[in-house]
Amino acid sequence: MSLNVALQMDPVETIDINGDSTFAMGLEAQNRGYNLFHYMVDDMSYVNDKVKAHVRPLELRREEGNHYTLGESKHMDLGEDIDVILMRQDPPFHMGYITATHILEHIHPKTLVVNDPASVRNAPEKIFLTRFPELMPPTMITSNANDVRSFRDEYKDIIVKPLYGNGGAGVFRISEGDQNLASLIEMFQEFYTEPFIVQQYLPDVRKGDKRIILVDGEPVGAINRVPDEGEVRSNMHVGGEARKTDLTDREREICDKIGPVLKEQGQIFVGIDVIGDYLTEINVTSPTGIQEIKRFDGTDIAALIWDAIEKKL
């Protein structure tokens, strides 16, 4: 199969070739003989029912300091000249991100967008979670300070984080008696126009925050991310340590419940986060973790993703 594949992503020169999932997916596409193109969201335009972008041919290499070559820019019709678009720009999930999904809807699924842009728009990770209340920890989404205080009074130890944040940014643990709660709420109210999310703190996070990858609704691999000493966040770029892991019966139960919904919505590549017995996030925008999983157990998730994409085509 010969395909033209466009990577809608952040600057290719800034990626970590040993951790970036888009890089692994791009390499696999290249190994299959597909033609790669790179563009950023600002390069895309809607023009008279056409979606066009200034794209550059891309060649990838697993060489530190020499991992890419970009060709000359060309103006292409994404609906006519491109077969698959990987929508892989990182959050935050804001109006610019939402606008991009609306624009891409004009060409999907004729040009297959992964993941489905309408479904991505309707499934911001921390809100999509609320579709499965039986799987998540006690959770509140609010801007009301009194409600947050009542939530802490009930659950004693809580996590407060931005509703549309990513990568562990802005995540705070507030335990019973912590006098910083009022100031934290004021800061969130000042810096964020949207509500924030409050959850019961889960002590099991000390054992790890498990990232499970699902491809077309099926779990295919996982890593356990253990937070650094004295750190509440397990994200690897803030010091979390990736460890080999297997799925528990509870985690398989979680995947069995959410997998059919993801498949129905065209969410081909999804990463979920599980702490203890609870689902804490469903990441549909630009999940990570596939390179770490391959290093631990050899599972080539990039290949599984492209197998699923080829079946869709």
ABEGO torsion letter per residue (X at the ends): XBBBBBBBBBBAAABBAAABAAAAAAAAAAAAGBBBBBBBAAABBBBGGBBBBBBBBBBBBBBBGAABBBBBBBBBBAAAABABBBBABBOBBBAAAAAAAAAAAAAOAABBBOBBAAAAAABBAAAAAAABAAABBBBBBBABAAAAAAAAAAAGBBBBBBAABBGGBGBBBBBBGBAAAAAAAAAAAAABABBBBBBBBBAAAAAEBBBBBBBGGBBAEBBBBBBBBGBABABAAAGBBBBBBBBBAAAAAAAAAAAAAAAAAGBABBBBBBBEABBABBBAABBBGAAAAAAAAGBBAAAAAAAAAAAAX
